[in-house]
Amino acid sequence: MIIYPTLELLDGKCVSLARGQLDAPMLWHVDPVEMARGFARAGATWMHLTDINGLRGDGDNNALVEEIIRAAGIPVQLGGGFRTESQVASWIDRGAGRVVIGTMAARNPSLLHHLAKFFPDQIVMALDVHEGSVATDGWRERSSFSPESFLSAFDADPLAGIIITDVGAMMEETDGTLGMISGLAAQTRHPVIARGTVYTVDDVARLKYVPNIAGTLIGRALMARDVDLAEAIGIASSPSEPVAAFQ
């Protein structure tokens, strides 16, 4: 299982979103470029970077994002409100290892089909689930799609993975509903990256035994030092112990 240490950028600063609200950031007084380098030193093989200004449609973190991509020393999985093919192509050309697509998949599914074929294994789909429906626009809107039908619609595409978020758990700041995420993971052939389920290293140990969970994003728990990255990576990469089958 891959640990994706996560940075969220707002106006050039590292932040976390309290209760997932775009207008309620928690500021961390750290250097984002040095944090990215530190992820690599701790043994991370990937990192995840979200441009919150991109999600909100304001500000400009492009120069900083490019610097992080160049300096990180590991591939960067980049999210941030991408809506057009040219945006996606531009960031792949600038060195992003993967680009994360969320709202575009709901608004323009044919474009996601096209991008997945044109950039095989470089497009990750974000599936944000709130009260049984797919959420869009930075969790601000609820679509008419069920998560199951959404997964099915893109199952044939050559995606690099699917990030699944339990939005309700993130907004209530409680443990992610692992049962919901594991249930959806069982319905797709794509590797699933869980978000919102790790608050301690014990959560990492639990998550690695869920079938088809290929990775997890860890952001605020790292910033708050509730999780040590090197320890989490060690747990995630260690051989799994046999699990007894229930009769």
N, C-alpha and C positions, 0 to 999 in steps of 0.2 A: 504494500500500500504506500502510495506517495503522499508525503506531507507537503502541502503548498503553503509556505509562510506567505502572509498576505499584507500588502500595504494598500491603504486607501488614501488618495491625494485630494485635497481641497485647497485651492488657492496656494499651491506649492507646499503645503504642510501635510504631515501625517495626521490622520484623524481616524476615529471610529464613530459609527453612527449610533447614537443612543436610540434604542427601540427601532432601529432601522430607518429613522426619519432623516431625510436629506437636509432638513433645516435645523437639525439638532446635533451638530458634530461635537465629538469629544477630541480636543486637541492634545497631541503628544509632542513634547519638545525634543524631537530627535531629528537627525539628518537622514532623509529618506535614501540618499545614495549610500551612505555608510550602513544603514540598516540592510539594504539589499546585499552589500558586500558581506555583511555579517551572516546573512542567511547562508551564503555559499560556504563561508568558513565553518559554519556549524554542521555542514554536510548535506544541505538541501540540494536536490537535483533539479528542482523547478521552483519558481516563485509565482505568485499571482499578484497582479497590480490592477487596481480599479481607479480610474480617473472620474471622481465624483462630479467635477465640473462638466465633464462630458455627459454624464447622466442628466445633469440639470440643464445643460445647454447654455452654460455661461462660463466665463473665465477661459484661461488657456494654460494648460500644464504641458503642452507639447514638448518644449525644450527639456523640461525636467524628466518627462517620460523617456525621451530619447537618451538622456544621460544615464538613467537607471538601466535601460536596456543594454547600453554599451558597457556599463561598469559592473553589472551584477555578477558576471562570471558564470551564470547559469541561465537557461532559457526562461523567458518571461511570458506568462499567460496574461493577456491584456484585455480588460473590459472597460467600457466607458460610453455606453449609449450610441453605438455604431448604427447608422441608419442606411448607409449607401455602400455600394460596391467599391467606389473609389476610396472611401475611408478605410475599409478593410484592407484593400490592396496596398494602400499607402503605408499602413503600419506593418504589414508583413514585409514590404520592401525595406522598411526602416529597422527591421531586425526582430520584431515580435515573433516569438516562437509559435504562439497561438493567439487567436482573437476570439473573444467571447461574444456571442450574439444572444440577446434576450428578446426585447420587444419586437425587433425586426422579424423574428420567427413567427410572431402572432399577426403582425400587420402585413407582412409581405413574405409568406412562406416560400413562394417560388424563387425569390432571391436567395433565401438560405439554401434551398436545394442546389441552385446554381453555384453559390460560393463553396459549398461543401465539395462539389465535383471539381471545381477549378482549383481549390486549395485543399486537396485531400489530407486528412489528419492534421489540419491546422486550424479548423473551426470547432469551437466548443459551444454547445447550446446551453443556455441558462434556463432552467425550469424552476420558476418561483411559484410555490403553491400556497394559497391563502384560502382557508375555509372551503377546500375542495375544488377551487378553481385556479386557473393559471393567472398570476398577477403580472402586470406590465407597467412600463413607465416608472421604473424605480419603486415598485410596489404600490404606487399611488392609484392604479386602476385595476379592476378585476375584469378579466375577459369572460367570454361565454364558454371557453374551452375547458374540458376536464383534463387533468394531467395525464390520464391514461390515453385519451385520444390524441393528445399532443405528442406524446412519446411515439405512438404508432405512426403518426404522420411523417416522422423523420427517421424511422427505423432503418430504412434502406440506404440512407445517405452515409458517406464515409466521414462521419464526424470523429474528432479526436476524443470526445467524451461529452458527458452531460453533467452540468452542475445542478444539483437539486437542493433547493432551500425551502425549509419549513418557515414561511414568512410569519405565521402566527407566533411560533416559538421565539423568533428573533425579536418581534415587536413586544412580546411580553417578557423578554429576557429570561426565558426558562430553557431547560434542556430541549434541544430539537427532538421532534417526534421521530425517533429512529425507526419505529414500526412503519410509519408512512413512507419514509425514504427507502427502507429496505424492501417494502412492498412494490414500490415503483421500480427499484433497481432490478427486481426479478422479472420485470416486463419488457426489458430492453436488452439488445445485444451489445449496446455501447457501454464502455466503462463509465461508471458513475462516480462523481466527485461530490461528497457530501459537504454541505455548508451549514453552520449553525449548530453543530452537534458536539464540538470540542471546547470544554471549559477547563479540563484538567487532563493530565496524562492518562488517568484511568479511562477517560472517554476514548482516547486513542486505542488503548488495549481492547476495549469493547468493540470498537468500530471495525477493527481489522478482521473480526470473525464473521462479519456480515457478507454474504455472497454478493459478488459483482460490485462491491464498493472498492474502487481502485485508488481512491485518494480522498483527502479532506483539506479544506481551507482552514487555516488557523490565523486569525488576525488579532483581535483585541486581547485574547488570552496571552499572546506573546508580548504585546505591548505592556500589559499590566503585570507581566512576569508571573502569571499564574501557571504557565506552561514553559518549560525549558525546551528550546527547539531541538538541541542535540539529543536530549532524552527522548522526546517524542519521535524523532527519526529513528533512533535505536529500537524503540518498541515497535514501530510500524514495519521496520525492515527485518525484524527477527523472525525465525521460523515459527509458524503457528503450531500450537500444541494440538494434539488430537481432541476432537470434540465428540462427546458421547451422543449417539443417536437416541432420541426419545421414542418410546414405543407407544 
